[in-house]
């Protein structure tokens, strides 16, 4: 009986288990380009403050954890939060273009990718902060890559200098 159950497991589920262990397929170049487009659109909005455009490149259920730890959930809250802060605190701040060399693409499931990057350090005294690290999760829906979650945080230069894995 044990042999019969084992052979049924291997024939029915073993192949799926083996496939699951190999991980998602590498990202095609066309997908990388399509993933970068919403990231660049968001970067553009950081400078032009047209956050109403977020509906074009985010999912309705987007989640954002801000650089100071605020949790915003849903497109209306994420859009409003960015609009208010960028029309006040960051009103006269210009952010550099997205650093394409710094992007790391990590497929985590079919049609789901995590993009991780650390910004280039800004010159000392440059507002609002010298350097950030970001994670952004994108999903492919109806053939389009959309941002569904992101977190941005300050890089502590003193702590980064003592990074134990470097």
C-alpha positions, 0 to 999 in steps of 0.5 A, a space after each residue: 500500500 505504501 508503494 502504491 501511495 508513493 507512486 501515486 504521489 510521484 505520478 500526480 504531484 511530484 512533477 509539480 513539486 519539481 517544477 515549483 522548486 526551479 522557480 520562475 522563468 527568467 524575465 524576457 527583455 520585452 518584459 523588462 522594458 515594459 516593467 521599467 515604463 511604469 517606474 519611469 512614469 512614477 519617477 516623472 511624477 515625482 518631478 511634475 507632481 501629476 499623481 492623478 496619472 498613477 491610475 495609468 500605471 498602478 493597480 487599484 489595490 496598490 500599497 505604499 510604505 513611505 520613506 517615513 513609514 506611513 502606510 497608504 493602501 488603495 490608489 486613492 490614498 496613495 495618489 492623495 498622499 503623494 500629491 499632498 506631500 509633493 505639493 508641500 514638502 517636496 515642492 521645489 525638489 528635483 529628483 534625478 532620472 531612474 538609474 537603470 544600472 541600479 535596477 535588480 529584477 527578481 521574478 517571484 511568480 508568473 507575471 509578478 516581479 520584484 524590482 529592487 534598487 538603491 539610488 545614487 548618493 546625492 551631493 551633501 546637503 541636497 534635499 530631501 535626503 542623500 540616498 534611498 533604497 526601494 522595493 517595488 512589486 509589479 504584476 502583469 494584468 491584461 498584458 500590462 505591468 502595473 505597480 502593486 506595492 512599493 516601499 522606499 526608505 532612507 539609507 543611513 550612510 553610517 550604517 551602510 559604511 559598516 554593512 557586514 556583507 560587503 
